[in-house]
Amino acid sequence: MPLIETRMEAATGNEGAKARAVSATAFGCLDAASITWVANDGEGEIMGLYDECLAAVRG
């Protein structure tokens, strides 16, 4: 977490929580992309799916 925490805004003092949220989101998107890729019999680019998942979270 320290590498992610250093990129968080320090004003609130909640860098740890923010870093965990960022990490959980990244892993959640990877999980969703992997499950979708497997469900599609490995067709397409898994990183493209990952990017789509991240874009969905970003809004």
PDB file with SEQRES, HELIX, SHEET and CRYST1 records, atoms N, CA, C and O in Angstrom:
SEQRES   1 A   59  MET PRO LEU ILE GLU THR ARG MET GLU ALA ALA THR GLY          
SEQRES   2 A   59  ASN GLU GLY ALA LYS ALA ARG ALA VAL SER ALA THR ALA          
SEQRES   3 A   59  PHE GLY CYS LEU ASP ALA ALA SER ILE THR TRP VAL ALA          
SEQRES   4 A   59  ASN ASP GLY GLU GLY GLU ILE MET GLY LEU TYR ASP GLU          
SEQRES   5 A   59  CYS LEU ALA ALA VAL ARG GLY                                  
HELIX    1 AA1 PRO A    2  GLU A    5  1                                   4    
HELIX    2 AA2 GLU A   15  ALA A   39  1                                  25    
HELIX    3 AA3 ILE A   46  ARG A   58  1                                  13    
CRYST1    1.000    1.000    1.000  90.00  90.00  90.00 P 1           1          
ATOM      1  N   MET A   1       0.785  -1.197   0.000  1.00  0.00           N  
ATOM      2  CA  MET A   1       0.000   0.000   0.000  1.00  0.00           C  
ATOM      3  C   MET A   1       0.840   1.280   0.000  1.00  0.00           C  
ATOM      4  O   MET A   1       0.364   2.304  -0.491  1.00  0.00           O  
ATOM      5  N   PRO A   2       2.049   1.266   0.522  1.00  0.00           N  
ATOM      6  CA  PRO A   2       2.801   2.524   0.607  1.00  0.00           C  
ATOM      7  C   PRO A   2       2.981   3.230  -0.740  1.00  0.00           C  
ATOM      8  O   PRO A   2       2.942   4.459  -0.801  1.00  0.00           O  
ATOM      9  N   LEU A   3       3.176   2.474  -1.804  1.00  0.00           N  
ATOM     10  CA  LEU A   3       3.362   3.108  -3.113  1.00  0.00           C  
ATOM     11  C   LEU A   3       2.091   3.804  -3.584  1.00  0.00           C  
ATOM     12  O   LEU A   3       2.150   4.854  -4.223  1.00  0.00           O  
ATOM     13  N   ILE A   4       0.959   3.220  -3.268  1.00  0.00           N  
ATOM     14  CA  ILE A   4      -0.311   3.841  -3.649  1.00  0.00           C  
ATOM     15  C   ILE A   4      -0.614   5.015  -2.723  1.00  0.00           C  
ATOM     16  O   ILE A   4      -1.078   6.063  -3.172  1.00  0.00           O  
ATOM     17  N   GLU A   5      -0.350   4.837  -1.434  1.00  0.00           N  
ATOM     18  CA  GLU A   5      -0.631   5.893  -0.457  1.00  0.00           C  
ATOM     19  C   GLU A   5       0.101   7.187  -0.781  1.00  0.00           C  
ATOM     20  O   GLU A   5      -0.433   8.274  -0.561  1.00  0.00           O  
ATOM     21  N   THR A   6       1.311   7.081  -1.297  1.00  0.00           N  
ATOM     22  CA  THR A   6       2.072   8.294  -1.605  1.00  0.00           C  
ATOM     23  C   THR A   6       1.429   9.109  -2.720  1.00  0.00           C  
ATOM     24  O   THR A   6       1.729  10.292  -2.877  1.00  0.00           O  
ATOM     25  N   ARG A   7       0.554   8.486  -3.487  1.00  0.00           N  
ATOM     26  CA  ARG A   7      -0.117   9.194  -4.579  1.00  0.00           C  
ATOM     27  C   ARG A   7      -1.461   9.778  -4.154  1.00  0.00           C  
ATOM     28  O   ARG A   7      -2.109  10.478  -4.931  1.00  0.00           O  
ATOM     29  N   MET A   8      -1.877   9.494  -2.930  1.00  0.00           N  
ATOM     30  CA  MET A   8      -3.153   9.982  -2.429  1.00  0.00           C  
ATOM     31  C   MET A   8      -2.985  11.380  -1.840  1.00  0.00           C  
ATOM     32  O   MET A   8      -1.908  11.750  -1.373  1.00  0.00           O  
ATOM     33  N   GLU A   9      -4.053  12.131  -1.871  1.00  0.00           N  
ATOM     34  CA  GLU A   9      -4.059  13.460  -1.282  1.00  0.00           C  
ATOM     35  C   GLU A   9      -3.937  13.329   0.238  1.00  0.00           C  
ATOM     36  O   GLU A   9      -4.734  12.632   0.866  1.00  0.00           O  
ATOM     37  N   ALA A  10      -2.959  13.984   0.817  1.00  0.00           N  
ATOM     38  CA  ALA A  10      -2.667  13.821   2.241  1.00  0.00           C  
ATOM     39  C   ALA A  10      -3.518  14.709   3.146  1.00  0.00           C  
ATOM     40  O   ALA A  10      -3.436  14.581   4.367  1.00  0.00           O  
ATOM     41  N   ALA A  11      -4.313  15.585   2.599  1.00  0.00           N  
ATOM     42  CA  ALA A  11      -5.043  16.565   3.405  1.00  0.00           C  
ATOM     43  C   ALA A  11      -6.029  15.929   4.386  1.00  0.00           C  
ATOM     44  O   ALA A  11      -6.251  16.476   5.466  1.00  0.00           O  
ATOM     45  N   THR A  12      -6.612  14.809   4.043  1.00  0.00           N  
ATOM     46  CA  THR A  12      -7.645  14.227   4.896  1.00  0.00           C  
ATOM     47  C   THR A  12      -7.106  13.250   5.923  1.00  0.00           C  
ATOM     48  O   THR A  12      -7.781  12.953   6.909  1.00  0.00           O  
ATOM     49  N   GLY A  13      -5.909  12.750   5.711  1.00  0.00           N  
ATOM     50  CA  GLY A  13      -5.349  11.773   6.629  1.00  0.00           C  
ATOM     51  C   GLY A  13      -5.888  10.371   6.426  1.00  0.00           C  
ATOM     52  O   GLY A  13      -5.625   9.485   7.240  1.00  0.00           O  
ATOM     53  N   ASN A  14      -6.630  10.157   5.368  1.00  0.00           N  
ATOM     54  CA  ASN A  14      -7.217   8.842   5.089  1.00  0.00           C  
ATOM     55  C   ASN A  14      -6.571   8.167   3.888  1.00  0.00           C  
ATOM     56  O   ASN A  14      -7.241   7.481   3.116  1.00  0.00           O  
ATOM     57  N   GLU A  15      -5.270   8.364   3.735  1.00  0.00           N  
ATOM     58  CA  GLU A  15      -4.578   7.802   2.579  1.00  0.00           C  
ATOM     59  C   GLU A  15      -4.704   6.284   2.522  1.00  0.00           C  
ATOM     60  O   GLU A  15      -4.839   5.710   1.441  1.00  0.00           O  
ATOM     61  N   GLY A  16      -4.662   5.631   3.684  1.00  0.00           N  
ATOM     62  CA  GLY A  16      -4.758   4.171   3.723  1.00  0.00           C  
ATOM     63  C   GLY A  16      -6.075   3.668   3.159  1.00  0.00           C  
ATOM     64  O   GLY A  16      -6.100   2.714   2.380  1.00  0.00           O  
ATOM     65  N   ALA A  17      -7.163   4.304   3.548  1.00  0.00           N  
ATOM     66  CA  ALA A  17      -8.480   3.899   3.055  1.00  0.00           C  
ATOM     67  C   ALA A  17      -8.600   4.154   1.559  1.00  0.00           C  
ATOM     68  O   ALA A  17      -9.140   3.332   0.820  1.00  0.00           O  
ATOM     69  N   LYS A  18      -8.097   5.287   1.126  1.00  0.00           N  
ATOM     70  CA  LYS A  18      -8.154   5.616  -0.302  1.00  0.00           C  
ATOM     71  C   LYS A  18      -7.317   4.636  -1.115  1.00  0.00           C  
ATOM     72  O   LYS A  18      -7.743   4.184  -2.178  1.00  0.00           O  
ATOM     73  N   ALA A  19      -6.140   4.309  -0.624  1.00  0.00           N  
ATOM     74  CA  ALA A  19      -5.259   3.371  -1.325  1.00  0.00           C  
ATOM     75  C   ALA A  19      -5.913   1.997  -1.424  1.00  0.00           C  
ATOM     76  O   ALA A  19      -5.834   1.341  -2.463  1.00  0.00           O  
ATOM     77  N   ARG A  20      -6.553   1.565  -0.355  1.00  0.00           N  
ATOM     78  CA  ARG A  20      -7.242   0.270  -0.377  1.00  0.00           C  
ATOM     79  C   ARG A  20      -8.405   0.282  -1.367  1.00  0.00           C  
ATOM     80  O   ARG A  20      -8.656  -0.716  -2.044  1.00  0.00           O  
ATOM     81  N   ALA A  21      -9.104   1.391  -1.452  1.00  0.00           N  
ATOM     82  CA  ALA A  21     -10.217   1.501  -2.399  1.00  0.00           C  
ATOM     83  C   ALA A  21      -9.712   1.432  -3.836  1.00  0.00           C  
ATOM     84  O   ALA A  21     -10.324   0.778  -4.681  1.00  0.00           O  
ATOM     85  N   VAL A  22      -8.608   2.099  -4.112  1.00  0.00           N  
ATOM     86  CA  VAL A  22      -8.025   2.061  -5.457  1.00  0.00           C  
ATOM     87  C   VAL A  22      -7.578   0.643  -5.792  1.00  0.00           C  
ATOM     88  O   VAL A  22      -7.844   0.143  -6.885  1.00  0.00           O  
ATOM     89  N   SER A  23      -6.907   0.009  -4.858  1.00  0.00           N  
ATOM     90  CA  SER A  23      -6.428  -1.355  -5.074  1.00  0.00           C  
ATOM     91  C   SER A  23      -7.594  -2.328  -5.270  1.00  0.00           C  
ATOM     92  O   SER A  23      -7.553  -3.170  -6.167  1.00  0.00           O  
ATOM     93  N   ALA A  24      -8.613  -2.216  -4.449  1.00  0.00           N  
ATOM     94  CA  ALA A  24      -9.777  -3.101  -4.565  1.00  0.00           C  
ATOM     95  C   ALA A  24     -10.488  -2.904  -5.898  1.00  0.00           C  
ATOM     96  O   ALA A  24     -10.963  -3.866  -6.502  1.00  0.00           O  
ATOM     97  N   THR A  25     -10.559  -1.672  -6.348  1.00  0.00           N  
ATOM     98  CA  THR A  25     -11.193  -1.392  -7.637  1.00  0.00           C  
ATOM     99  C   THR A  25     -10.411  -2.028  -8.775  1.00  0.00           C  
ATOM    100  O   THR A  25     -10.992  -2.632  -9.677  1.00  0.00           O  
ATOM    101  N   ALA A  26      -9.093  -1.890  -8.730  1.00  0.00           N  
ATOM    102  CA  ALA A  26      -8.259  -2.482  -9.780  1.00  0.00           C  
ATOM    103  C   ALA A  26      -8.419  -4.001  -9.813  1.00  0.00           C  
ATOM    104  O   ALA A  26      -8.557  -4.591 -10.884  1.00  0.00           O  
ATOM    105  N   PHE A  27      -8.401  -4.626  -8.642  1.00  0.00           N  
ATOM    106  CA  PHE A  27      -8.559  -6.081  -8.599  1.00  0.00           C  
ATOM    107  C   PHE A  27      -9.974  -6.504  -8.981  1.00  0.00           C  
ATOM    108  O   PHE A  27     -10.156  -7.544  -9.614  1.00  0.00           O  
ATOM    109  N   GLY A  28     -10.966  -5.720  -8.609  1.00  0.00           N  
ATOM    110  CA  GLY A  28     -12.342  -6.019  -9.000  1.00  0.00           C  
ATOM    111  C   GLY A  28     -12.515  -5.967 -10.510  1.00  0.00           C  
ATOM    112  O   GLY A  28     -13.197  -6.805 -11.099  1.00  0.00           O  
ATOM    113  N   CYS A  29     -11.892  -4.978 -11.125  1.00  0.00           N  
ATOM    114  CA  CYS A  29     -11.960  -4.859 -12.585  1.00  0.00           C  
ATOM    115  C   CYS A  29     -11.221  -6.011 -13.260  1.00  0.00           C  
ATOM    116  O   CYS A  29     -11.676  -6.534 -14.278  1.00  0.00           O  
ATOM    117  N   LEU A  30     -10.093  -6.400 -12.699  1.00  0.00           N  
ATOM    118  CA  LEU A  30      -9.360  -7.538 -13.252  1.00  0.00           C  
ATOM    119  C   LEU A  30     -10.192  -8.812 -13.133  1.00  0.00           C  
ATOM    120  O   LEU A  30     -10.227  -9.623 -14.058  1.00  0.00           O  
ATOM    121  N   ASP A  31     -10.853  -8.984 -12.007  1.00  0.00           N  
ATOM    122  CA  ASP A  31     -11.709 -10.150 -11.802  1.00  0.00           C  
ATOM    123  C   ASP A  31     -12.858 -10.165 -12.810  1.00  0.00           C  
ATOM    124  O   ASP A  31     -13.135 -11.193 -13.428  1.00  0.00           O  
ATOM    125  N   ALA A  32     -13.518  -9.029 -12.969  1.00  0.00           N  
ATOM    126  CA  ALA A  32     -14.638  -8.944 -13.916  1.00  0.00           C  
ATOM    127  C   ALA A  32     -14.167  -9.208 -15.347  1.00  0.00           C  
ATOM    128  O   ALA A  32     -14.839  -9.905 -16.108  1.00  0.00           O  
ATOM    129  N   ALA A  33     -13.026  -8.655 -15.702  1.00  0.00           N  
ATOM    130  CA  ALA A  33     -12.485  -8.869 -17.049  1.00  0.00           C  
ATOM    131  C   ALA A  33     -12.126 -10.336 -17.260  1.00  0.00           C  
ATOM    132  O   ALA A  33     -12.403 -10.898 -18.319  1.00  0.00           O  
ATOM    133  N   SER A  34     -11.515 -10.950 -16.265  1.00  0.00           N  
ATOM    134  CA  SER A  34     -11.118 -12.360 -16.373  1.00  0.00           C  
ATOM    135  C   SER A  34     -12.327 -13.273 -16.519  1.00  0.00           C  
ATOM    136  O   SER A  34     -12.337 -14.173 -17.359  1.00  0.00           O  
ATOM    137  N   ILE A  35     -13.337 -13.037 -15.704  1.00  0.00           N  
ATOM    138  CA  ILE A  35     -14.544 -13.862 -15.765  1.00  0.00           C  
ATOM    139  C   ILE A  35     -15.222 -13.711 -17.127  1.00  0.00           C  
ATOM    140  O   ILE A  35     -15.675 -14.693 -17.714  1.00  0.00           O  
ATOM    141  N   THR A  36     -15.285 -12.485 -17.618  1.00  0.00           N  
ATOM    142  CA  THR A  36     -15.897 -12.241 -18.925  1.00  0.00           C  
ATOM    143  C   THR A  36     -15.094 -12.896 -20.033  1.00  0.00           C  
ATOM    144  O   THR A  36     -15.662 -13.492 -20.948  1.00  0.00           O  
ATOM    145  N   TRP A  37     -13.783 -12.788 -19.954  1.00  0.00           N  
ATOM    146  CA  TRP A  37     -12.901 -13.371 -20.964  1.00  0.00           C  
ATOM    147  C   TRP A  37     -13.059 -14.888 -21.002  1.00  0.00           C  
ATOM    148  O   TRP A  37     -13.142 -15.477 -22.079  1.00  0.00           O  
ATOM    149  N   VAL A  38     -13.102 -15.520 -19.831  1.00  0.00           N  
ATOM    150  CA  VAL A  38     -13.285 -16.974 -19.759  1.00  0.00           C  
ATOM    151  C   VAL A  38     -14.663 -17.357 -20.286  1.00  0.00           C  
ATOM    152  O   VAL A  38     -14.798 -18.337 -21.018  1.00  0.00           O  
ATOM    153  N   ALA A  39     -15.685 -16.591 -19.919  1.00  0.00           N  
ATOM    154  CA  ALA A  39     -17.044 -16.873 -20.396  1.00  0.00           C  
ATOM    155  C   ALA A  39     -17.133 -16.769 -21.913  1.00  0.00           C  
ATOM    156  O   ALA A  39     -17.970 -17.420 -22.539  1.00  0.00           O  
ATOM    157  N   ASN A  40     -16.270 -15.952 -22.498  1.00  0.00           N  
ATOM    158  CA  ASN A  40     -16.223 -15.794 -23.959  1.00  0.00           C  
ATOM    159  C   ASN A  40     -15.205 -16.735 -24.597  1.00  0.00           C  
ATOM    160  O   ASN A  40     -14.764 -16.509 -25.724  1.00  0.00           O  
ATOM    161  N   ASP A  41     -14.834 -17.792 -23.869  1.00  0.00           N  
ATOM    162  CA  ASP A  41     -13.888 -18.800 -24.363  1.00  0.00           C  
ATOM    163  C   ASP A  41     -12.545 -18.212 -24.776  1.00  0.00           C  
ATOM    164  O   ASP A  41     -11.924 -18.676 -25.732  1.00  0.00           O  
ATOM    165  N   GLY A  42     -12.104 -17.202 -24.060  1.00  0.00           N  
ATOM    166  CA  GLY A  42     -10.793 -16.614 -24.317  1.00  0.00           C  
ATOM    167  C   GLY A  42     -10.723 -15.767 -25.573  1.00  0.00           C  
ATOM    168  O   GLY A  42      -9.635 -15.440 -26.047  1.00  0.00           O  
ATOM    169  N   GLU A  43     -11.854 -15.419 -26.101  1.00  0.00           N  
ATOM    170  CA  GLU A  43     -11.881 -14.586 -27.310  1.00  0.00           C  
ATOM    171  C   GLU A  43     -11.608 -13.130 -26.942  1.00  0.00           C  
ATOM    172  O   GLU A  43     -12.046 -12.651 -25.897  1.00  0.00           O  
ATOM    173  N   GLY A  44     -10.895 -12.448 -27.795  1.00  0.00           N  
ATOM    174  CA  GLY A  44     -10.629 -11.027 -27.593  1.00  0.00           C  
ATOM    175  C   GLY A  44      -9.449 -10.782 -26.668  1.00  0.00           C  
ATOM    176  O   GLY A  44      -8.778 -11.705 -26.208  1.00  0.00           O  
ATOM    177  N   GLU A  45      -9.228  -9.525 -26.421  1.00  0.00           N  
ATOM    178  CA  GLU A  45      -8.106  -9.096 -25.589  1.00  0.00           C  
ATOM    179  C   GLU A  45      -8.557  -8.886 -24.150  1.00  0.00           C  
ATOM    180  O   GLU A  45      -9.447  -8.079 -23.884  1.00  0.00           O  
ATOM    181  N   ILE A  46      -7.950  -9.606 -23.237  1.00  0.00           N  
ATOM    182  CA  ILE A  46      -8.327  -9.466 -21.838  1.00  0.00           C  
ATOM    183  C   ILE A  46      -8.005  -8.063 -21.314  1.00  0.00           C  
ATOM    184  O   ILE A  46      -8.736  -7.532 -20.478  1.00  0.00           O  
ATOM    185  N   MET A  47      -6.929  -7.469 -21.796  1.00  0.00           N  
ATOM    186  CA  MET A  47      -6.584  -6.120 -21.343  1.00  0.00           C  
ATOM    187  C   MET A  47      -7.584  -5.090 -21.864  1.00  0.00           C  
ATOM    188  O   MET A  47      -7.833  -4.076 -21.211  1.00  0.00           O  
ATOM    189  N   GLY A  48      -8.150  -5.348 -23.023  1.00  0.00           N  
ATOM    190  CA  GLY A  48      -9.205  -4.483 -23.529  1.00  0.00           C  
ATOM    191  C   GLY A  48     -10.432  -4.538 -22.627  1.00  0.00           C  
ATOM    192  O   GLY A  48     -11.067  -3.520 -22.353  1.00  0.00           O  
ATOM    193  N   LEU A  49     -10.751  -5.743 -22.172  1.00  0.00           N  
ATOM    194  CA  LEU A  49     -11.862  -5.901 -21.231  1.00  0.00           C  
ATOM    195  C   LEU A  49     -11.564  -5.195 -19.912  1.00  0.00           C  
ATOM    196  O   LEU A  49     -12.435  -4.551 -19.327  1.00  0.00           O  
ATOM    197  N   TYR A  50     -10.329  -5.323 -19.458  1.00  0.00           N  
ATOM    198  CA  TYR A  50      -9.918  -4.653 -18.220  1.00  0.00           C  
ATOM    199  C   TYR A  50     -10.076  -3.142 -18.364  1.00  0.00           C  
ATOM    200  O   TYR A  50     -10.592  -2.479 -17.464  1.00  0.00           O  
ATOM    201  N   ASP A  51      -9.637  -2.607 -19.483  1.00  0.00           N  
ATOM    202  CA  ASP A  51      -9.778  -1.171 -19.731  1.00  0.00           C  
ATOM    203  C   ASP A  51     -11.245  -0.748 -19.744  1.00  0.00           C  
ATOM    204  O   ASP A  51     -11.596   0.312 -19.227  1.00  0.00           O  
ATOM    205  N   GLU A  52     -12.096  -1.580 -20.334  1.00  0.00           N  
ATOM    206  CA  GLU A  52     -13.530  -1.278 -20.352  1.00  0.00           C  
ATOM    207  C   GLU A  52     -14.107  -1.272 -18.939  1.00  0.00           C  
ATOM    208  O   GLU A  52     -14.935  -0.426 -18.601  1.00  0.00           O  
ATOM    209  N   CYS A  53     -13.667  -2.211 -18.127  1.00  0.00           N  
ATOM    210  CA  CYS A  53     -14.138  -2.273 -16.742  1.00  0.00           C  
ATOM    211  C   CYS A  53     -13.697  -1.031 -15.963  1.00  0.00           C  
ATOM    212  O   CYS A  53     -14.487  -0.450 -15.219  1.00  0.00           O  
ATOM    213  N   LEU A  54     -12.453  -0.633 -16.133  1.00  0.00           N  
ATOM    214  CA  LEU A  54     -11.976   0.578 -15.460  1.00  0.00           C  
ATOM    215  C   LEU A  54     -12.746   1.808 -15.929  1.00  0.00           C  
ATOM    216  O   LEU A  54     -13.083   2.680 -15.129  1.00  0.00           O  
ATOM    217  N   ALA A  55     -13.017   1.872 -17.216  1.00  0.00           N  
ATOM    218  CA  ALA A  55     -13.773   3.008 -17.752  1.00  0.00           C  
ATOM    219  C   ALA A  55     -15.178   3.050 -17.155  1.00  0.00           C  
ATOM    220  O   ALA A  55     -15.716   4.126 -16.897  1.00  0.00           O  
ATOM    221  N   ALA A  56     -15.765   1.882 -16.940  1.00  0.00           N  
ATOM    222  CA  ALA A  56     -17.104   1.831 -16.348  1.00  0.00           C  
ATOM    223  C   ALA A  56     -17.087   2.374 -14.920  1.00  0.00           C  
ATOM    224  O   ALA A  56     -18.023   3.053 -14.497  1.00  0.00           O  
ATOM    225  N   VAL A  57     -16.036   2.077 -14.193  1.00  0.00           N  
ATOM    226  CA  VAL A  57     -15.926   2.557 -12.813  1.00  0.00           C  
ATOM    227  C   VAL A  57     -15.668   4.066 -12.788  1.00  0.00           C  
ATOM    228  O   VAL A  57     -16.207   4.785 -11.947  1.00  0.00           O  
ATOM    229  N   ARG A  58     -14.859   4.518 -13.698  1.00  0.00           N  
ATOM    230  CA  ARG A  58     -14.538   5.950 -13.751  1.00  0.00           C  
ATOM    231  C   ARG A  58     -15.746   6.788 -14.135  1.00  0.00           C  
ATOM    232  O   ARG A  58     -15.865   7.952 -13.754  1.00  0.00           O  
ATOM    233  N   GLY A  59     -16.634   6.170 -14.895  1.00  0.00           N  
ATOM    234  CA  GLY A  59     -17.854   6.876 -15.289  1.00  0.00           C  
ATOM    235  C   GLY A  59     -17.696   7.605 -16.523  1.00  0.00           C  
ATOM    236  O   GLY A  59     -18.639   8.250 -16.983  1.00  0.00           O  
TER     237      GLY A  59                                                      
END                                                                             
